[in-house]
Amino acid sequence: MVTFRRDSAAPLLVISVSMILVSFLVLSVSKAAFTDATSNSASVIAAGTVDLVDDDTGSVLFNVPTMIPDQTVVNCIVVTYQGSVANPGAVRLYSGGFTDSGDFANYLNLTIEEGTGGSFGDCTGFVSQNTIESGGTLTDFGAAHTNYANGAGVWDPAATPQSKTYRTTFQLDTATPNAEQGESVTALVFTWEVQSG
């Protein structure tokens, strides 16, 4: 007679494995039930502005049809920085070009100052803070200051809006030769520029 012996360890093994699986499933389900998240408020990113305006209201800075040797003409203009970028780079002044009928610009001595007070067409109350061009002619200025990189001036706006007055003085040289009678400079433009630094 053959006797089969039942192994009592097998059911215990099955029960143990089952309990481990059930525990794993319970832990997994419990773990998935806990969650949390946070997010910032909606952000905004926009480009700033650098903006210069002046008070000439579209008028010309100079209109002198009959200048004679040693005569001096003066005018002021107020330039205002009103961009949204705080502390931009310095404001630079350079030649926007001109047309010379001969070589008249060689005899126009030029002085430009930065300061406060005065307004377009009226330099009353102007106080000079810095001379940015002196001792040269209009020809010299046009050759030396052609763009922002080589522009003249030290005004560096520290706030917005902020203004600076520019007083421009032309003096027709006393040594201007008789041959310059009737000659002229036209389409004369000065350009002020600011960059974001």
PyRosetta script that sets phi, psi and omega in degrees:
from pyrosetta import init, pose_from_sequence

init()
pose = pose_from_sequence("MVTFRRDSAAPLLVISVSMILVSFLVLSVSKAAFTDATSNSASVIAAGTVDLVDDDTGSVLFNVPTMIPDQTVVNCIVVTYQGSVANPGAVRLYSGGFTDSGDFANYLNLTIEEGTGGSFGDCTGFVSQNTIESGGTLTDFGAAHTNYANGAGVWDPAATPQSKTYRTTFQLDTATPNAEQGESVTALVFTWEVQSG")
pose.set_psi(1, 133.4)
pose.set_omega(1, -178.6)
pose.set_phi(2, -98.8)
pose.set_psi(2, 131.0)
pose.set_omega(2, -179.2)
pose.set_phi(3, -112.0)
pose.set_psi(3, 128.5)
pose.set_omega(3, 176.8)
pose.set_phi(4, -95.6)
pose.set_psi(4, 129.2)
pose.set_omega(4, -179.0)
pose.set_phi(5, -100.1)
pose.set_psi(5, 128.1)
pose.set_omega(5, -177.8)
pose.set_phi(6, -86.3)
pose.set_psi(6, 129.0)
pose.set_omega(6, 179.8)
pose.set_phi(7, -85.4)
pose.set_psi(7, 116.6)
pose.set_omega(7, -176.5)
pose.set_phi(8, -77.3)
pose.set_psi(8, -12.4)
pose.set_omega(8, -178.0)
pose.set_phi(9, -78.6)
pose.set_psi(9, -26.1)
pose.set_omega(9, -176.2)
pose.set_phi(10, -61.9)
pose.set_psi(10, -48.8)
pose.set_omega(10, 179.2)
pose.set_phi(11, -61.9)
pose.set_psi(11, -34.2)
pose.set_omega(11, 179.0)
pose.set_phi(12, -65.9)
pose.set_psi(12, -37.6)
pose.set_omega(12, 178.2)
pose.set_phi(13, -64.6)
pose.set_psi(13, -44.1)
pose.set_omega(13, 179.6)
pose.set_phi(14, -62.1)
pose.set_psi(14, -43.0)
pose.set_omega(14, -179.4)
pose.set_phi(15, -65.0)
pose.set_psi(15, -42.1)
pose.set_omega(15, -179.4)
pose.set_phi(16, -62.8)
pose.set_psi(16, -46.3)
pose.set_omega(16, 179.1)
pose.set_phi(17, -61.7)
pose.set_psi(17, -41.4)
pose.set_omega(17, 179.8)
pose.set_phi(18, -62.3)
pose.set_psi(18, -42.0)
pose.set_omega(18, -179.2)
pose.set_phi(19, -66.1)
pose.set_psi(19, -38.1)
pose.set_omega(19, 178.2)
pose.set_phi(20, -64.2)
pose.set_psi(20, -43.9)
pose.set_omega(20, 179.4)
pose.set_phi(21, -62.6)
pose.set_psi(21, -43.5)
pose.set_omega(21, 179.8)
pose.set_phi(22, -63.9)
pose.set_psi(22, -43.9)
pose.set_omega(22, 178.6)
pose.set_phi(23, -60.6)
pose.set_psi(23, -43.0)
pose.set_omega(23, 178.8)
pose.set_phi(24, -61.3)
pose.set_psi(24, -44.2)
pose.set_omega(24, 179.2)
pose.set_phi(25, -63.8)
pose.set_psi(25, -41.0)
pose.set_omega(25, 179.5)
pose.set_phi(26, -63.8)
pose.set_psi(26, -45.1)
pose.set_omega(26, 179.1)
pose.set_phi(27, -63.7)
pose.set_psi(27, -40.1)
pose.set_omega(27, -179.7)
pose.set_phi(28, -64.4)
pose.set_psi(28, -44.5)
pose.set_omega(28, 179.7)
pose.set_phi(29, -65.3)
pose.set_psi(29, -41.9)
pose.set_omega(29, 179.9)
pose.set_phi(30, -63.7)
pose.set_psi(30, -41.6)
pose.set_omega(30, -179.4)
pose.set_phi(31, -62.6)
pose.set_psi(31, -40.8)
pose.set_omega(31, -179.2)
pose.set_phi(32, -69.4)
pose.set_psi(32, -19.0)
pose.set_omega(32, -176.3)
pose.set_phi(33, -81.4)
pose.set_psi(33, -17.5)
pose.set_omega(33, -179.3)
pose.set_phi(34, -102.0)
pose.set_psi(34, 123.9)
pose.set_omega(34, 179.4)
pose.set_phi(35, -153.1)
pose.set_psi(35, 159.0)
pose.set_omega(35, 178.1)
pose.set_phi(36, -158.1)
pose.set_psi(36, 154.2)
pose.set_omega(36, 177.7)
pose.set_phi(37, -154.1)
pose.set_psi(37, 156.8)
pose.set_omega(37, 174.5)
pose.set_phi(38, -145.1)
pose.set_psi(38, 156.3)
pose.set_omega(38, 178.2)
pose.set_phi(39, -148.0)
pose.set_psi(39, 155.0)
pose.set_omega(39, 179.0)
pose.set_phi(40, -79.8)
pose.set_psi(40, 164.4)
pose.set_omega(40, 174.6)
pose.set_phi(41, -67.6)
pose.set_psi(41, 160.5)
pose.set_omega(41, -176.1)
pose.set_phi(42, -59.8)
pose.set_psi(42, 124.3)
pose.set_omega(42, -177.9)
pose.set_phi(43, -89.0)
pose.set_psi(43, 157.9)
pose.set_omega(43, 176.0)
pose.set_phi(44, -131.1)
pose.set_psi(44, 131.6)
pose.set_omega(44, 175.5)
pose.set_phi(45, -128.5)
pose.set_psi(45, 120.2)
pose.set_omega(45, -178.3)
pose.set_phi(46, -136.1)
pose.set_psi(46, 154.0)
pose.set_omega(46, 178.6)
pose.set_phi(47, -76.8)
pose.set_psi(47, 140.1)
pose.set_omega(47, 175.2)
pose.set_phi(48, -79.4)
pose.set_psi(48, 174.0)
pose.set_omega(48, 179.3)
pose.set_phi(49, -124.7)
pose.set_psi(49, 145.6)
pose.set_omega(49, 167.3)
pose.set_phi(50, -117.1)
pose.set_psi(50, 122.1)
pose.set_omega(50, -168.6)
pose.set_phi(51, -140.5)
pose.set_psi(51, 123.3)
pose.set_omega(51, 176.5)
pose.set_phi(52, -116.4)
pose.set_psi(52, 137.5)
pose.set_omega(52, 173.3)
pose.set_phi(53, -133.7)
pose.set_psi(53, 161.6)
pose.set_omega(53, 175.2)
pose.set_phi(54, -132.6)
pose.set_psi(54, 171.4)
pose.set_omega(54, -173.6)
pose.set_phi(55, -102.2)
pose.set_psi(55, 25.7)
pose.set_omega(55, -177.6)
pose.set_phi(56, -81.7)
pose.set_psi(56, -9.0)
pose.set_omega(56, -179.2)
pose.set_phi(57, 45.8)
pose.set_psi(57, 36.0)
pose.set_omega(57, 176.6)
pose.set_phi(58, 83.3)
pose.set_psi(58, 6.2)
pose.set_omega(58, -179.5)
pose.set_phi(59, -89.8)
pose.set_psi(59, 158.5)
pose.set_omega(59, 178.7)
pose.set_phi(60, -78.4)
pose.set_psi(60, 149.0)
pose.set_omega(60, -179.3)
pose.set_phi(61, -73.6)
pose.set_psi(61, -36.8)
pose.set_omega(61, 178.6)
pose.set_phi(62, -136.7)
pose.set_psi(62, 138.9)
pose.set_omega(62, 172.0)
pose.set_phi(63, -144.0)
pose.set_psi(63, 88.2)
pose.set_omega(63, -174.2)
pose.set_phi(64, -122.0)
pose.set_psi(64, 99.0)
pose.set_omega(64, -173.5)
pose.set_phi(65, -84.3)
pose.set_psi(65, -15.7)
pose.set_omega(65, -173.4)
pose.set_phi(66, -136.0)
pose.set_psi(66, 53.1)
pose.set_omega(66, -178.3)
pose.set_phi(67, -72.7)
pose.set_psi(67, 143.5)
pose.set_omega(67, 178.8)
pose.set_phi(68, -124.0)
pose.set_psi(68, 160.2)
pose.set_omega(68, -179.5)
pose.set_phi(69, -53.3)
pose.set_psi(69, 137.4)
pose.set_omega(69, 179.5)
pose.set_phi(70, 76.4)
pose.set_psi(70, -0.1)
pose.set_omega(70, 176.1)
pose.set_phi(71, -76.5)
pose.set_psi(71, 143.2)
pose.set_omega(71, 179.3)
pose.set_phi(72, -119.4)
pose.set_psi(72, 135.8)
pose.set_omega(72, 174.4)
pose.set_phi(73, -126.6)
pose.set_psi(73, 141.4)
pose.set_omega(73, -174.5)
pose.set_phi(74, -133.4)
pose.set_psi(74, 143.0)
pose.set_omega(74, 171.9)
pose.set_phi(75, -150.9)
pose.set_psi(75, 155.3)
pose.set_omega(75, 179.6)
pose.set_phi(76, -120.4)
pose.set_psi(76, 155.6)
pose.set_omega(76, 175.0)
pose.set_phi(77, -147.2)
pose.set_psi(77, 139.5)
pose.set_omega(77, 179.8)
pose.set_phi(78, -103.3)
pose.set_psi(78, 125.2)
pose.set_omega(78, 178.2)
pose.set_phi(79, -108.7)
pose.set_psi(79, 132.1)
pose.set_omega(79, -177.1)
pose.set_phi(80, -121.9)
pose.set_psi(80, 130.3)
pose.set_omega(80, 172.5)
pose.set_phi(81, -90.9)
pose.set_psi(81, 124.0)
pose.set_omega(81, -179.4)
pose.set_phi(82, -134.6)
pose.set_psi(82, 27.6)
pose.set_omega(82, 177.4)
pose.set_phi(83, -75.8)
pose.set_psi(83, 165.3)
pose.set_omega(83, 179.2)
pose.set_phi(84, -84.4)
pose.set_psi(84, -16.1)
pose.set_omega(84, 178.5)
pose.set_phi(85, -77.1)
pose.set_psi(85, 117.2)
pose.set_omega(85, 178.5)
pose.set_phi(86, -77.6)
pose.set_psi(86, 144.3)
pose.set_omega(86, 179.6)
pose.set_phi(87, 52.9)
pose.set_psi(87, 59.9)
pose.set_omega(87, 175.9)
pose.set_phi(88, -73.8)
pose.set_psi(88, -174.5)
pose.set_omega(88, 175.7)
pose.set_phi(89, -71.6)
pose.set_psi(89, 176.5)
pose.set_omega(89, -179.6)
pose.set_phi(90, -65.5)
pose.set_psi(90, 151.1)
pose.set_omega(90, 173.9)
pose.set_phi(91, -84.2)
pose.set_psi(91, 127.2)
pose.set_omega(91, -178.6)
pose.set_phi(92, -114.4)
pose.set_psi(92, 144.0)
pose.set_omega(92, 177.8)
pose.set_phi(93, -111.2)
pose.set_psi(93, 132.3)
pose.set_omega(93, 176.9)
pose.set_phi(94, -146.7)
pose.set_psi(94, 169.9)
pose.set_omega(94, -177.8)
pose.set_phi(95, -74.0)
pose.set_psi(95, 130.2)
pose.set_omega(95, 173.2)
pose.set_phi(96, -93.9)
pose.set_psi(96, 6.0)
pose.set_omega(96, 177.1)
pose.set_phi(97, 102.9)
pose.set_psi(97, 164.6)
pose.set_omega(97, 175.1)
pose.set_phi(98, -162.4)
pose.set_psi(98, 165.0)
pose.set_omega(98, 177.3)
pose.set_phi(99, -114.3)
pose.set_psi(99, 125.5)
pose.set_omega(99, -178.5)
pose.set_phi(100, -111.4)
pose.set_psi(100, 123.1)
pose.set_omega(100, -177.7)
pose.set_phi(101, -70.4)
pose.set_psi(101, -20.7)
pose.set_omega(101, 177.8)
pose.set_phi(102, -147.2)
pose.set_psi(102, -111.0)
pose.set_omega(102, 172.8)
pose.set_phi(103, -132.0)
pose.set_psi(103, 35.5)
pose.set_omega(103, -177.5)
pose.set_phi(104, -60.6)
pose.set_psi(104, -35.4)
pose.set_omega(104, -179.0)
pose.set_phi(105, -62.7)
pose.set_psi(105, -20.7)
pose.set_omega(105, 178.1)
pose.set_phi(106, -68.5)
pose.set_psi(106, -16.5)
pose.set_omega(106, -176.4)
pose.set_phi(107, -112.3)
pose.set_psi(107, 1.1)
pose.set_omega(107, 177.6)
pose.set_phi(108, -92.6)
pose.set_psi(108, 101.0)
pose.set_omega(108, 177.9)
pose.set_phi(109, -75.1)
pose.set_psi(109, 137.2)
pose.set_omega(109, -170.5)
pose.set_phi(110, -125.3)
pose.set_psi(110, 133.1)
pose.set_omega(110, 172.2)
pose.set_phi(111, -130.8)
pose.set_psi(111, 131.3)
pose.set_omega(111, 177.9)
pose.set_phi(112, -129.3)
pose.set_psi(112, 130.0)
pose.set_omega(112, -179.6)
pose.set_phi(113, -123.2)
pose.set_psi(113, 147.2)
pose.set_omega(113, 170.5)
pose.set_phi(114, -100.3)
pose.set_psi(114, 141.5)
pose.set_omega(114, 178.9)
pose.set_phi(115, -172.5)
pose.set_psi(115, -155.0)
pose.set_omega(115, -179.4)
pose.set_phi(116, -129.2)
pose.set_psi(116, 163.7)
pose.set_omega(116, 178.2)
pose.set_phi(117, 82.7)
pose.set_psi(117, 170.0)
pose.set_omega(117, -178.6)
pose.set_phi(118, 75.2)
pose.set_psi(118, 177.6)
pose.set_omega(118, 179.1)
pose.set_phi(119, -158.0)
pose.set_psi(119, 179.0)
pose.set_omega(119, -178.3)
pose.set_phi(120, -60.8)
pose.set_psi(120, 126.5)
pose.set_omega(120, 178.9)
pose.set_phi(121, 81.3)
pose.set_psi(121, -1.0)
pose.set_omega(121, -177.3)
pose.set_phi(122, -150.2)
pose.set_psi(122, 108.7)
pose.set_omega(122, -178.6)
pose.set_phi(123, -92.5)
pose.set_psi(123, 11.8)
pose.set_omega(123, 178.3)
pose.set_phi(124, -58.5)
pose.set_psi(124, 127.9)
pose.set_omega(124, 179.2)
pose.set_phi(125, 85.9)
pose.set_psi(125, 2.3)
pose.set_omega(125, 179.8)
pose.set_phi(126, -66.8)
pose.set_psi(126, 134.0)
pose.set_omega(126, 175.7)
pose.set_phi(127, -122.4)
pose.set_psi(127, 117.2)
pose.set_omega(127, -178.0)
pose.set_phi(128, -73.4)
pose.set_psi(128, 135.1)
pose.set_omega(128, 175.9)
pose.set_phi(129, -112.9)
pose.set_psi(129, -24.0)
pose.set_omega(129, -174.9)
pose.set_phi(130, -163.7)
pose.set_psi(130, 132.3)
pose.set_omega(130, 174.2)
pose.set_phi(131, -96.1)
pose.set_psi(131, 117.4)
pose.set_omega(131, -175.4)
pose.set_phi(132, -101.8)
pose.set_psi(132, -10.7)
pose.set_omega(132, 176.2)
pose.set_phi(133, -151.4)
pose.set_psi(133, 125.7)
pose.set_omega(133, 179.6)
pose.set_phi(134, -161.8)
pose.set_psi(134, 142.9)
pose.set_omega(134, 174.1)
pose.set_phi(135, 89.6)
pose.set_psi(135, -2.1)
pose.set_omega(135, 179.4)
pose.set_phi(136, -118.8)
pose.set_psi(136, 176.7)
pose.set_omega(136, 179.0)
pose.set_phi(137, -100.7)
pose.set_psi(137, 172.0)
pose.set_omega(137, 175.3)
pose.set_phi(138, -59.8)
pose.set_psi(138, -36.7)
pose.set_omega(138, 176.9)
pose.set_phi(139, -60.5)
pose.set_psi(139, -45.2)
pose.set_omega(139, 179.7)
pose.set_phi(140, -61.3)
pose.set_psi(140, -45.5)
pose.set_omega(140, -179.1)
pose.set_phi(141, -61.4)
pose.set_psi(141, -44.3)
pose.set_omega(141, -179.4)
pose.set_phi(142, -62.8)
pose.set_psi(142, -31.6)
pose.set_omega(142, 179.8)
pose.set_phi(143, -80.9)
pose.set_psi(143, -34.5)
pose.set_omega(143, -174.4)
pose.set_phi(144, -85.7)
pose.set_psi(144, -28.4)
pose.set_omega(144, -173.3)
pose.set_phi(145, -124.1)
pose.set_psi(145, 93.1)
pose.set_omega(145, -173.3)
pose.set_phi(146, -113.5)
pose.set_psi(146, -12.0)
pose.set_omega(146, -178.0)
pose.set_phi(147, -161.0)
pose.set_psi(147, -177.3)
pose.set_omega(147, -177.0)
pose.set_phi(148, -61.3)
pose.set_psi(148, -40.7)
pose.set_omega(148, -175.2)
pose.set_phi(149, -60.5)
pose.set_psi(149, -36.5)
pose.set_omega(149, -179.2)
pose.set_phi(150, -112.4)
pose.set_psi(150, 19.0)
pose.set_omega(150, 179.8)
pose.set_phi(151, -68.3)
pose.set_psi(151, 162.4)
pose.set_omega(151, -179.2)
pose.set_phi(152, -97.8)
pose.set_psi(152, 152.3)
pose.set_omega(152, 175.2)
pose.set_phi(153, 122.8)
pose.set_psi(153, 151.5)
pose.set_omega(153, -179.7)
pose.set_phi(154, -125.1)
pose.set_psi(154, -1.8)
pose.set_omega(154, -178.0)
pose.set_phi(155, -63.2)
pose.set_psi(155, 123.9)
pose.set_omega(155, -179.4)
pose.set_phi(156, -125.1)
pose.set_psi(156, 95.3)
pose.set_omega(156, -175.3)
pose.set_phi(157, -55.0)
pose.set_psi(157, 130.1)
pose.set_omega(157, -179.6)
pose.set_phi(158, -105.0)
pose.set_psi(158, -0.6)
pose.set_omega(158, -179.5)
pose.set_phi(159, -154.8)
pose.set_psi(159, 173.9)
pose.set_omega(159, 176.7)
pose.set_phi(160, -139.9)
pose.set_psi(160, 128.5)
pose.set_omega(160, -2.8)
pose.set_phi(161, -80.5)
pose.set_psi(161, 155.8)
pose.set_omega(161, 176.2)
pose.set_phi(162, -148.8)
pose.set_psi(162, 141.9)
pose.set_omega(162, -174.0)
pose.set_phi(163, -122.1)
pose.set_psi(163, 157.2)
pose.set_omega(163, 174.4)
pose.set_phi(164, -142.7)
pose.set_psi(164, 137.7)
pose.set_omega(164, 177.6)
pose.set_phi(165, -97.2)
pose.set_psi(165, 136.9)
pose.set_omega(165, 177.0)
pose.set_phi(166, -113.9)
pose.set_psi(166, 122.2)
pose.set_omega(166, 176.3)
pose.set_phi(167, -103.6)
pose.set_psi(167, 120.9)
pose.set_omega(167, -178.6)
pose.set_phi(168, -110.6)
pose.set_psi(168, 128.3)
pose.set_omega(168, -179.3)
pose.set_phi(169, -123.2)
pose.set_psi(169, 126.8)
pose.set_omega(169, 172.3)
pose.set_phi(170, -111.1)
pose.set_psi(170, 136.8)
pose.set_omega(170, 174.4)
pose.set_phi(171, -131.4)
pose.set_psi(171, 123.5)
pose.set_omega(171, 178.2)
pose.set_phi(172, -78.4)
pose.set_psi(172, 119.9)
pose.set_omega(172, -173.1)
pose.set_phi(173, -53.1)
pose.set_psi(173, 140.6)
pose.set_omega(173, 179.4)
pose.set_phi(174, -64.9)
pose.set_psi(174, -21.4)
pose.set_omega(174, -179.3)
pose.set_phi(175, -92.1)
pose.set_psi(175, 13.6)
pose.set_omega(175, 179.6)
pose.set_phi(176, -61.4)
pose.set_psi(176, 123.7)
pose.set_omega(176, -175.7)
pose.set_phi(177, -72.4)
pose.set_psi(177, 158.1)
pose.set_omega(177, 180.0)
pose.set_phi(178, -58.2)
pose.set_psi(178, -27.1)
pose.set_omega(178, -178.4)
pose.set_phi(179, -65.4)
pose.set_psi(179, -15.4)
pose.set_omega(179, -178.9)
pose.set_phi(180, -83.9)
pose.set_psi(180, -2.6)
pose.set_omega(180, 176.7)
pose.set_phi(181, -56.2)
pose.set_psi(181, 131.1)
pose.set_omega(181, 177.6)
pose.set_phi(182, 84.3)
pose.set_psi(182, -9.2)
pose.set_omega(182, 178.3)
pose.set_phi(183, -76.8)
pose.set_psi(183, 162.9)
pose.set_omega(183, -176.1)
pose.set_phi(184, -156.8)
pose.set_psi(184, 158.7)
pose.set_omega(184, 168.9)
pose.set_phi(185, -113.2)
pose.set_psi(185, 126.1)
pose.set_omega(185, 179.4)
pose.set_phi(186, -128.4)
pose.set_psi(186, 172.1)
pose.set_omega(186, 179.5)
pose.set_phi(187, 52.9)
pose.set_psi(187, 36.8)
pose.set_omega(187, -178.3)
pose.set_phi(188, -79.6)
pose.set_psi(188, 123.2)
pose.set_omega(188, -177.9)
pose.set_phi(189, -130.4)
pose.set_psi(189, 134.3)
pose.set_omega(189, 169.7)
pose.set_phi(190, -108.0)
pose.set_psi(190, 140.3)
pose.set_omega(190, -178.3)
pose.set_phi(191, -121.7)
pose.set_psi(191, 128.3)
pose.set_omega(191, 172.8)
pose.set_phi(192, -104.9)
pose.set_psi(192, 135.5)
pose.set_omega(192, -178.0)
pose.set_phi(193, -138.7)
pose.set_psi(193, 143.6)
pose.set_omega(193, 174.0)
pose.set_phi(194, -127.6)
pose.set_psi(194, 146.7)
pose.set_omega(194, 175.8)
pose.set_phi(195, -125.9)
pose.set_psi(195, 162.8)
pose.set_omega(195, -172.1)
pose.set_phi(196, -74.7)
pose.set_psi(196, 2.4)
pose.set_omega(196, 175.2)
pose.set_phi(197, 94.9)
pose.dump_pdb("model.pdb")
